[in-house]
């Protein structure tokens, strides 16, 4: 009997022991969650982060941490992706992206983008003590001598065989594709286009486009093509291109049965299509001094208004006239200027295209980090909903880069890249700029002084 009593006491002792408390590196408590999947906002969620990953999401999170962020009255969204950037000084540029919550970038070539330079940027993006986004990239530009981009944007840093590949014949393509397949490129950057504005250069011949796609398939490399009008769009689709890194210049007509059929064939490839409307806004920035006064711009961005030259205004005026003529527009206000592109992007989004945010940063008035938020605002001006827009800048981007199992949404098991906001981004997309904290890899990132 005594033995039975002892056994009961032992059993009761074990059953009354408290459950072990999970230790987290960071807990964000009681926050309004917009998870990036397109799902509606979830209220009063707590997020447990450990070893760089999201370990738990719950209404009542059982755990403790030495670091807490009180999310009461705040909003949590995934870290943003800018999926079309260029940089000639990543150490200077990358902290600006992080300041604005851009925790991943997709670099689509550039005049300095040798294999070694790409490796430097990847390594910089992998650490989290110095503010830097994660780095993904295409191969160097596959182009031709005297074409876009080396003639359009001349520089002595374009070096054939290192930062750009000048295609001289189709036989050469096989070796070049084999070379770039040895590096962690997301795909091949192919420049079909004749340039963003007059004076135009020659387009890449169709045979070169087809051969690049064919060779890429041998190594599992998709082609990310640069196109800027309907002729180049048709060339890319007919040649088998899988992804497009530009939207500006495209004009979709739902009444054009040939184009509609062509787009339907393109859709079967599950393509990704990057928006880049900011290239147009950046070209005309010098004509609108009021745009430089936004309080959300870093001081050096606001200061650029004082350095706008007459030459910049002349170019901006010419580009604005070219743009308006291309789309048959009369007004000069942003909603009018951007409406044709946004309507087309919405048309494609509604038909299942994986539309992705990108800015084509690299010019004087396309601002690292901030311009991605401007890109989102342009889409909202044209009628797209914030929930759709946020997905384009998070999970859709991760899908294109094939990292959606790790990034792009706030879900258990994924890497903890996220932004804490003071305002609800679903009420107005400009609220994505009301940033209080940026987290990358589970660690709070240092932001710039915005004064």
ZALUM-137351 format. One line per field, with one value per residue (C-alpha): residue number from 0; residue in one letter; x, y, z. Coordinates in steps of 0.2 Angstrom, whole numbers, plus 5000, padded with zeros to 4 digits. Last residue first. Example, Ala and Ser with C-alpha at 12.3 -4.5 7.8 and 13.67 -1.06 7.14 Angstrom:
! ZALUM-137351
n	[1,0]
res	[s,a]
px	[5068,5062]
py	[4995,4978]
pz	[5036,5039]
This chain:
! ZALUM-137351
n	[450,449,448,447,446,445,444,443,442,441,440,439,438,437,436,435,434,433,432,431,430,429,428,427,426,425,424,423,422,421,420,419,418,417,416,415,414,413,412,411,410,409,408,407,406,405,404,403,402,401,400,399,398,397,396,395,394,393,392,391,390,389,388,387,386,385,384,383,382,381,380,379,378,377,376,375,374,373,372,371,370,369,368,367,366,365,364,363,362,361,360,359,358,357,356,355,354,353,352,351,350,349,348,347,346,345,344,343,342,341,340,339,338,337,336,335,334,333,332,331,330,329,328,327,326,325,324,323,322,321,320,319,318,317,316,315,314,313,312,311,310,309,308,307,306,305,304,303,302,301,300,299,298,297,296,295,294,293,292,291,290,289,288,287,286,285,284,283,282,281,280,279,278,277,276,275,274,273,272,271,270,269,268,267,266,265,264,263,262,261,260,259,258,257,256,255,254,253,252,251,250,249,248,247,246,245,244,243,242,241,240,239,238,237,236,235,234,233,232,231,230,229,228,227,226,225,224,223,222,221,220,219,218,217,216,215,214,213,212,211,210,209,208,207,206,205,204,203,202,201,200,199,198,197,196,195,194,193,192,191,190,189,188,187,186,185,184,183,182,181,180,179,178,177,176,175,174,173,172,171,170,169,168,167,166,165,164,163,162,161,160,159,158,157,156,155,154,153,152,151,150,149,148,147,146,145,144,143,142,141,140,139,138,137,136,135,134,133,132,131,130,129,128,127,126,125,124,123,122,121,120,119,118,117,116,115,114,113,112,111,110,109,108,107,106,105,104,103,102,101,100,99,98,97,96,95,94,93,92,91,90,89,88,87,86,85,84,83,82,81,80,79,78,77,76,75,74,73,72,71,70,69,68,67,66,65,64,63,62,61,60,59,58,57,56,55,54,53,52,51,50,49,48,47,46,45,44,43,42,41,40,39,38,37,36,35,34,33,32,31,30,29,28,27,26,25,24,23,22,21,20,19,18,17,16,15,14,13,12,11,10,9,8,7,6,5,4,3,2,1,0]
res	[x,x,x,x,x,x,x,x,x,x,x,x,x,x,x,x,x,x,x,x,x,x,x,x,x,x,x,x,x,x,x,x,x,x,x,x,x,x,x,x,x,x,x,x,x,x,x,x,x,x,x,x,x,x,x,x,x,x,x,x,x,x,x,x,x,x,x,x,x,x,x,x,x,x,x,x,x,x,x,x,x,x,x,x,x,x,x,x,x,x,x,x,x,x,x,x,x,x,x,x,x,x,x,x,x,x,x,x,x,x,x,x,x,x,x,x,x,x,x,x,x,x,x,x,x,x,x,x,x,x,x,x,x,x,x,x,x,x,x,x,x,x,x,x,x,x,x,x,x,x,x,x,x,x,x,x,x,x,x,x,x,x,x,x,x,x,x,x,x,x,x,x,x,x,x,x,x,x,x,x,x,x,x,x,x,x,x,x,x,x,x,x,x,x,x,x,x,x,x,x,x,x,x,x,x,x,x,x,x,x,x,x,x,x,x,x,x,x,x,x,x,x,x,x,x,x,x,x,x,x,x,x,x,x,x,x,x,x,x,x,x,x,x,x,x,x,x,x,x,x,x,x,x,x,x,x,x,x,x,x,x,x,x,x,x,x,x,x,x,x,x,x,x,x,x,x,x,x,x,x,x,x,x,x,x,x,x,x,x,x,x,x,x,x,x,x,x,x,x,x,x,x,x,x,x,x,x,x,x,x,x,x,x,x,x,x,x,x,x,x,x,x,x,x,x,x,x,x,x,x,x,x,x,x,x,x,x,x,x,x,x,x,x,x,x,x,x,x,x,x,x,x,x,x,x,x,x,x,x,x,x,x,x,x,x,x,x,x,x,x,x,x,x,x,x,x,x,x,x,x,x,x,x,x,x,x,x,x,x,x,x,x,x,x,x,x,x,x,x,x,x,x,x,x,x,x,x,x,x,x,x,x,x,x,x,x,x,x,x,x,x,x,x,x,x,x,x,x,x,x,x,x,x,x,x,x,x,x,x,x,x,x,x,x,x,x,x,x,x,x,x]
px	[5083,5081,5094,5098,5092,5102,5094,5085,5090,5079,5088,5083,5072,5067,5059,5048,5043,5029,5035,5023,5010,5010,5001,4985,4972,4981,4997,4991,5002,5016,5025,5036,5046,5051,5064,5064,5068,5054,5049,5033,5026,5028,5030,5043,5057,5062,5051,5048,5066,5064,5069,5052,5043,5052,5046,5028,5029,5035,5034,5020,5011,5012,5003,4989,4985,4987,4974,4977,4968,4980,4985,4989,5001,5010,5011,5019,5032,5035,5038,5051,5058,5062,5074,5088,5081,5078,5082,5100,5098,5103,5087,5077,5062,5055,5039,5034,5019,5017,5004,4988,4975,4970,4988,4990,4975,4981,4998,4989,4978,4993,5003,4989,4985,5003,5003,4985,4988,5005,4998,5004,4987,4986,4990,4991,5002,5017,5014,5013,5030,5039,5033,5038,5055,5058,5054,5065,5080,5078,5076,5092,5101,5095,5103,5095,5108,5097,5083,5097,5096,5080,5089,5104,5092,5083,5066,5051,5048,5043,5050,5059,5042,5038,5052,5042,5051,5067,5058,5053,5066,5063,5044,5047,5060,5049,5036,5048,5035,5044,5036,5037,5032,5022,5026,5008,5006,5016,5004,4989,4999,5001,4982,4979,4991,4983,4965,4969,4954,4963,4976,4992,5004,5022,5034,5037,5036,5053,5062,5053,5053,5052,5059,5052,5057,5039,5037,5053,5050,5032,5037,5051,5038,5026,5039,5052,5060,5074,5074,5076,5080,5079,5094,5091,5107,5101,5087,5099,5106,5088,5084,5100,5098,5080,5086,5101,5090,5078,5091,5095,5087,5096,5099,5086,5089,5076,5070,5071,5083,5083,5077,5083,5095,5096,5100,5102,5095,5096,5115,5124,5139,5144,5130,5137,5151,5140,5129,5144,5150,5134,5131,5147,5139,5125,5137,5145,5136,5144,5145,5145,5154,5169,5169,5167,5171,5158,5168,5173,5155,5141,5123,5113,5129,5132,5114,5108,5118,5134,5142,5129,5120,5120,5121,5130,5121,5106,5107,5101,5108,5101,5099,5113,5114,5131,5129,5118,5130,5124,5122,5140,5145,5133,5139,5157,5153,5144,5160,5170,5159,5160,5145,5153,5144,5128,5118,5100,5103,5088,5087,5081,5079,5070,5063,5067,5083,5088,5088,5098,5111,5114,5118,5135,5143,5135,5144,5140,5123,5109,5092,5077,5068,5066,5060,5052,5054,5037,5024,5020,5008,5007,4994,5002,5017,5028,5045,5054,5072,5077,5065,5051,5039,5021,5013,4995,4987,5001,5015,5030,5048,5051,5069,5086,5091,5075,5060,5043,5029,5014,4997,4984,4975,4977,4975,4968,4977,4987,5002,5012,5009,4999,5000,4993,5004,5002,5020,5036,5047,5066,5079,5067,5067,5053,5046,5047,5030,5028,5029,5012,5012,5029,5025,5008,5016,5029,5016,5005,5021,5024,5006,5007,5023,5014,5000]
py	[5321,5303,5296,5279,5262,5249,5232,5222,5203,5189,5186,5204,5215,5233,5243,5259,5261,5272,5270,5255,5268,5274,5259,5266,5257,5240,5247,5250,5263,5262,5249,5234,5226,5208,5196,5181,5166,5154,5140,5147,5159,5178,5178,5181,5170,5152,5141,5155,5155,5151,5169,5171,5163,5175,5190,5184,5182,5199,5214,5207,5201,5219,5226,5213,5218,5236,5235,5241,5256,5266,5277,5260,5255,5271,5270,5253,5260,5275,5262,5254,5271,5274,5259,5266,5281,5282,5300,5299,5282,5265,5258,5248,5249,5231,5224,5206,5201,5182,5181,5173,5181,5195,5200,5202,5214,5223,5225,5232,5244,5249,5253,5263,5273,5279,5296,5300,5295,5305,5321,5328,5326,5322,5304,5294,5280,5283,5301,5304,5294,5304,5320,5316,5310,5326,5336,5325,5327,5346,5346,5335,5347,5362,5354,5347,5348,5357,5344,5331,5338,5328,5312,5316,5320,5303,5304,5301,5319,5321,5338,5330,5327,5345,5349,5341,5343,5335,5319,5315,5301,5294,5293,5282,5271,5270,5259,5245,5231,5214,5199,5182,5168,5152,5145,5143,5162,5165,5155,5165,5181,5176,5172,5190,5198,5190,5193,5212,5218,5215,5228,5228,5242,5238,5253,5251,5232,5227,5211,5198,5180,5163,5167,5154,5163,5167,5176,5186,5192,5196,5207,5215,5221,5226,5238,5239,5222,5216,5197,5186,5169,5153,5142,5124,5120,5113,5125,5140,5134,5134,5151,5159,5151,5158,5176,5175,5169,5184,5197,5209,5226,5240,5256,5270,5288,5289,5281,5265,5256,5244,5230,5212,5212,5195,5192,5174,5166,5165,5166,5155,5153,5138,5141,5157,5148,5135,5149,5158,5142,5139,5157,5158,5148,5161,5174,5190,5191,5204,5197,5211,5213,5201,5194,5212,5225,5239,5249,5263,5268,5272,5271,5269,5262,5249,5245,5243,5240,5245,5228,5215,5209,5195,5206,5198,5183,5186,5191,5188,5198,5198,5216,5225,5234,5229,5216,5205,5195,5186,5202,5206,5189,5191,5208,5202,5187,5198,5209,5193,5187,5204,5215,5232,5239,5231,5215,5212,5213,5206,5214,5207,5216,5231,5239,5257,5258,5241,5249,5264,5252,5244,5259,5265,5248,5243,5257,5254,5248,5241,5236,5226,5214,5226,5214,5219,5211,5204,5214,5218,5231,5242,5246,5234,5227,5228,5222,5210,5205,5194,5181,5171,5158,5153,5163,5168,5173,5162,5162,5152,5148,5162,5159,5169,5157,5160,5171,5170,5180,5186,5189,5202,5204,5195,5205,5196,5183,5188,5178,5193,5190,5206,5204,5216,5214,5208,5203,5203,5190,5189,5177,5164,5152,5140,5137,5119,5113,5115,5099,5094,5078,5072,5075,5067,5051,5051,5054,5040,5028,5033,5029,5012,5008,5012,5000]
pz	[4798,4791,4802,4794,4800,4810,4808,4821,4819,4815,4798,4794,4804,4800,4814,4815,4797,4792,4774,4771,4775,4757,4753,4760,4772,4769,4774,4792,4801,4814,4804,4809,4794,4791,4787,4799,4788,4786,4797,4803,4791,4788,4769,4755,4761,4764,4754,4743,4737,4719,4713,4705,4719,4731,4721,4721,4740,4744,4733,4722,4738,4744,4729,4729,4747,4744,4730,4712,4706,4695,4710,4720,4707,4707,4726,4725,4713,4725,4739,4728,4725,4743,4744,4733,4724,4706,4702,4697,4688,4694,4701,4688,4700,4703,4710,4704,4693,4693,4679,4684,4673,4686,4687,4669,4668,4684,4675,4660,4670,4679,4663,4655,4672,4674,4666,4671,4690,4689,4683,4665,4656,4637,4634,4618,4626,4615,4613,4632,4634,4620,4627,4645,4638,4629,4645,4656,4644,4644,4663,4665,4654,4663,4679,4694,4708,4721,4719,4724,4741,4745,4741,4752,4766,4765,4757,4769,4772,4753,4747,4731,4723,4723,4711,4697,4680,4687,4691,4673,4670,4688,4685,4669,4677,4692,4682,4684,4684,4684,4675,4681,4669,4673,4656,4651,4654,4638,4627,4634,4631,4612,4611,4619,4607,4591,4598,4600,4610,4626,4620,4630,4629,4634,4635,4654,4659,4662,4669,4658,4662,4653,4635,4622,4606,4602,4619,4618,4600,4604,4619,4608,4595,4609,4617,4630,4632,4643,4645,4660,4653,4663,4667,4670,4661,4645,4645,4645,4628,4620,4627,4621,4604,4602,4607,4595,4581,4584,4581,4595,4593,4584,4594,4598,4599,4607,4623,4633,4622,4607,4618,4617,4632,4639,4657,4660,4676,4695,4694,4707,4696,4685,4673,4668,4658,4650,4644,4637,4628,4619,4615,4604,4590,4588,4582,4589,4606,4616,4634,4648,4664,4661,4643,4635,4648,4651,4664,4651,4652,4639,4645,4628,4620,4633,4637,4623,4607,4599,4603,4606,4622,4635,4651,4665,4673,4684,4703,4720,4735,4753,4758,4768,4785,4793,4806,4795,4784,4768,4759,4759,4753,4739,4734,4734,4723,4711,4710,4707,4693,4684,4687,4685,4670,4676,4677,4684,4702,4712,4730,4747,4763,4757,4773,4769,4779,4772,4754,4760,4769,4752,4742,4750,4751,4734,4724,4706,4708,4697,4703,4697,4709,4724,4737,4754,4771,4776,4785,4803,4808,4824,4837,4850,4842,4858,4853,4865,4867,4882,4876,4883,4877,4876,4862,4865,4848,4839,4827,4831,4825,4813,4808,4812,4826,4835,4832,4841,4833,4843,4834,4840,4824,4807,4791,4776,4766,4751,4756,4762,4781,4785,4804,4817,4832,4850,4853,4843,4852,4849,4852,4858,4873,4874,4892,4898,4904,4922,4933,4940,4930,4936,4954,4952,4946,4960,4973,4965,4966,4984,4988,4979,4988,5005,5000]
